[in-house]
Amino acid sequence: MSYEDGWAAINLEKPARIPRTEYSAESHWDLITAVTGIDVGVKSSDEIKAQAGLCFMKAWEYDFFWSTLIGHGDLGEWCTDMGHAEYAAGGVDRRDTITCPFENAEQVLSFDPWERLGEKDPAELTRRFEAHYQASCQAHGFGVNMTGVYITLISGFIGLFGWDMLLLAAGTDSERFGALAHRYASWMQQYYDALAEADVPVVMVHDDIVWASGAIFRPAWYREYVFPNYARYFAPLIESGKKIMFTSDGNYDAFVDDLAEAGVHGFVLEPLTDLEYVVERYGQTHVIVGNADPRVLLTGSKAQIRAEVERCMTLGRDCPGFFMAVGNHIPANTPVESAITYNQVYQELSRR
């Protein structure tokens, strides 16, 4: 069963079946129709979409549902809108609006989250986390659910300032940019303290700390201003017995060890991060989620798709906390037959 296998993997108990999760596949309407037989598309009602997506996730045996609660909405009027490229089926997510409340590096470097975003009611934050977790359990209780934070630190900067202002400020004065990181982290700590009080077993920490080529800033800067704050975030979560999963897009090879030292229990990986290294160092001690390459599903042959699944499953097979997944999405333009081939190979190899 999905929950049992997922929970066993979260607790490093090595279930007989390698569990899995996916992202975005449950809104790939052509794929869902092919798998479930439900006629669903971009113009279908929200009710039909939800029903079809749920049937698909059961058919593909999702064991783990990636989710966070605290995102850009908590940044209020100070959030930058960078627009959005077309990704979802039918291009319904495309947005061409671009606005930024910051006009220069000085405004970024002097930003005080406590002054602008304010103190939060800890009891209300805890209630929000618990309500989000319970809603997820009610929506799909057949797998492991979670709540968490999307705008942990660097992703909070991206949400607040946008890439242009963020990079301009970082290049203008790295020490003041670090001081800004400390101020932001002290403000974010109230969310993590409240999360520690919440009755939830698994926490997702999302922070896009890198991009495709690796570190955005000097590695020493992260080790002075990012990871010590992570350790402070995570301390109350660890004390309360929660499992901490960490997600970053891009290649975070350089920081896998730093993250483990900060206290994370699991790594969610895109294919750009080296699965072999993570397995070698942490395969017996940490949860590992990923990391098949979505580009192989997008353009590869059946043989190439099989080879990619075999790569991941071979590396993860002896890891007690390994979950198979395409990292980070199966987008709507993925050929249906390619996605089905991927799932067939996974099913074939899923029994240990």
N, C-alpha and C positions, 0 to 999 in steps of 0.2 A: 504494500500500500504506500501511497506517496508520502503521507505525513510521517509514517513510521520510518521509511527509508531516509527522508530528509532530516528528521530529528536525530536519527542515529548518526548520520554524517556530520551534522552540526556538533555532535558530542564525540566525534572521532571514534565511533563504534563500528565502522566498516560494514555497512549493510551488504547483503549478498548481491543486491542489484545496485549498480552505480546510478545514483539519482541524477536529476537534471533540472535545469530551468532554461527559459528563453526570454527574450525581450523583444517586444513589438510584433512577434509572430501572431499574437492573438488579435491583431488588427490588420493582418494581411488577408483581406476578404476573399480573394480568389483561392488562397490556400485553405482557408477555413471551410469554404464551400466544398472544396475537393475532399477534405478530410472528414467533415461532419455530414455533408449532404444538405446542409441548411443554406438556402438561397439568401445570401447577405451581401451587401455592397455599401458603397459610400453613402447612398441615398436611403438606406434602410433606417428604420427608427432606432433610437437609442436602446429600446427594450430588446429588439431583435439582435442588435450588435452585441449587447451584453450576454444574451442567451447563447449566441453562437460562439462568442469568445470563450465562455465558460466551458461549453461542450468541447471546444478545441483543446483547451488546456487539460481537460480530463483525458481526452484521447491521446494526447502527447505525454501524459503523466508528469505534469509539472510537480516538483517536490518543494519548491522554494519560490517565493513571490517577492521580488525586489520592490522595495517601496520606501519612500521618505515622506515626511510631513512638512518639515520646515524648509521653505524655499524662498523664491524671490518675493512672494507676497508679504513676507515678514520684513522686507526692506522698505515697504511703503513708497512714499513719493521720491525716495532717493535712489530708486532702482533705475538703471539705464536700460533702454530698449534698443537692442542692436538689430531688430528685425528677425526674420526667420526664413531660412531657405525651404524650398519644397522638399518634404520628406515623406509625409503620410500619403496614403492612397488618395488619389484625386487632388493632391496638392492643397488639402483643406487647412494645412498648418502654415502655409506661406503668409508672411507678414512683411510688408515693406516699410513700416513705420520705424524711424530711427530717432530717438531722443536721448539726451544725456543731461542730467542736472548739474554737471560739473564742466567748467569752461577752461580750466588750466590745471597744471600740476600742483600749484600751491593750494588750491581748493581741495584737491584729493589728499595731499599730505597733511593738511590741518583738520581733516574730517574727524569728528568725535562721535562714534556710534552711541555712546551714552547720552550725549546732548541731543542728537538728531533722531535717534530711534527709541530711546527711552528704556526705562526699567520695566520688566515684565512681572506679572503676578505669578509666582512660582506654582501655586496650586492650580491656576488656570492652565499653565503650560503642561503640567502633569496630566490634567484632565484631557487636554487636547491629544497628547500622545496616547493615552489609554483608549480614547474614543476612536482614534485613527486605527490603532491596532485591532480593536474589537470589530470595527467595520470591515477590515481586511479579512479577519477570521470568518465573519459571517458571509462574505462574498465568495471566498474559496478556502474553506476549512480543511480541504483535503491535502494541503501542503503546509509547509512552515511559513508563517507570516512574520512581519516585522514592522517597525516604524523607525524613524530616524531623521537625520539632518542632511539636506542637500548643500547648504551654503556654509560649510564648516569653517573655511578660512579663505583659501585662494578662490574657491568658487563664489564665496561671498564678495570678494573683491571684483570678480568678473561681473557679478550681478549688479553691484553698486556702480562701478566706474566704467564698465565696458573695456574692451581690449585697448583701445587707443589711449584713453586717459590712464589706465592701469600701467601700461608699459612706459608711458611718458613720465609718470610719477616715479616708478621704480628706477628709471635711468637718470632722473634728476638728482635724487638723493637716496641712496640705498639705506642709510641709517635711519632717516626719518620715515622711509617706507617700512622699515622693520618696526619702528615705534608704532606706526599705524597698525601693523599686524598684531602687536601686543594689545593695543586698545580694542581692536575688533575682537580678539580672542577673549579679552576680559568680559566684553559684552555678550559674546556667544556662550560663555561659561554658564550663564544662567539657564540656558536651554539644556545643556548637558547635565547640570545639577538636577533640574526638574525631571529630565529623562531617567536619571538614576532612581528617582522616587516612583516612577511609573511601573505598573504591574505588566511588564512586557519582557519576554525572555531573550529576544534577539533584536539588535540595533544595527541599522545600516548607517555608516558614516560615509558620505560622499564628499569628495573634494578633488577637483581636477587640478592636481598639483603640477602636472607636466603637459606637454603636447606631444605630437607624434615622434619628434626627434629626441625627446627626453626633457631634461630640466628647462624650465622657463628662465629661472634666475640661477645665480651661482649656487652650487650645492651647499657651500658654507652658509649662505644666507638662510636656506631652509633649516639647517641644523642649529642656527641661532634663534630663528624667529618662528618657525613652523612646528617642528617636532617637539620642542619643550612644551608648547601650548597643547599639542595633541595629548601628551602625557597627562597634563592637568585636566583636559576634557575627560579622558578615559578613566582616571582614577576612581571617581565615584561610580562609574558604570561597572568597573571590575569589582569594586567593593560590594556592589549590590548583586553580583553573580550573573550579570548579563553577558551574552556572547556578542562580540563586536566584530562586524564585517566591514571591510573597507573597500571602497570603489574609487578608482580614478580612471578616466580616459587616458589614452596615450601610452607612452613607454615610461614606466616608473621603475625600471631595473635598478637605477642608482639608489633607490630609496626603500627597496623591499626590506632590507635589514633594519633601517631606521623605524619603519612602521611596526615591525615585529617588536623591536625594543620599546616602542611607545605603548604597546599593549594590545594591538589588534589580534583577534582570534582567527580571522579569515581574510583572504584576498580575492577580490573579484577582478578578473583580468580581461583586457582586450588582447588581441593577438600580438600587439606590439610589445607587450611585456613578456619576458622569457619564461614560459611555463616550465621548461626543463630546470632552470635555476631555482625557481620557487619550489618545485618538487624535490630537488636535491637537498635544499636547505631546510624546508619546512613541511615536506610531504607527510611526515608522521606526527607533526605537532599542531598543524593549522588546517583550517578549512580552505579549500582552493576551488574556485568557480571559474570555469572557462576551458580553453580560450580559442575555439575554432574560428578561422578567419572568414568573415562574411563575404569577402571578395572572391573566395573560392566558390561559394554557393552562387554568387552573382554571375560569374563568367566561366567557372570550371566545368570540366567533363565529369561524368559519373565516376571515373577512375580517380580523378583528382579529388573529388569530394570524399570518396572512400578513404583515400590516403590521409586527408586532413583529419577526418574523424578518428582513424586508427592512430594517428600521431598523438592526439589528445588522450584517447582512451588508454593507449599503451603507457603513457607517462603517468596517468592518474590512477591506473588500476589498483596499484598496491597502496595508494594513499587512502587512509580511512575516512577522510573528510572531503573527498573529491566529488564535485558536481560537474557534469558535462553541460556546456552551454556554447552557443555562438556568441562571441564577444565583439561588439556589444549589441548588435541588433540583427534581426532578419527583416530587412525593409520590404515594403510593398512591391518593389520592382524586382525582387528575387524570383526567378522562374519557379513556378509551382513544382515542376518535376524535380528540380534541384533540391528544393526544401524537403520533398518527400523522400528522395534518395538519402539525404542527410539523416532523416529520422529513421529510415529503414536500417541504415548501417549502425546507428546508435543502438536501436533495439536489438540488433543481432549481437552486438558486443557488450550489452549492458549487464549481463550476468557474470559475476566474478567466478 
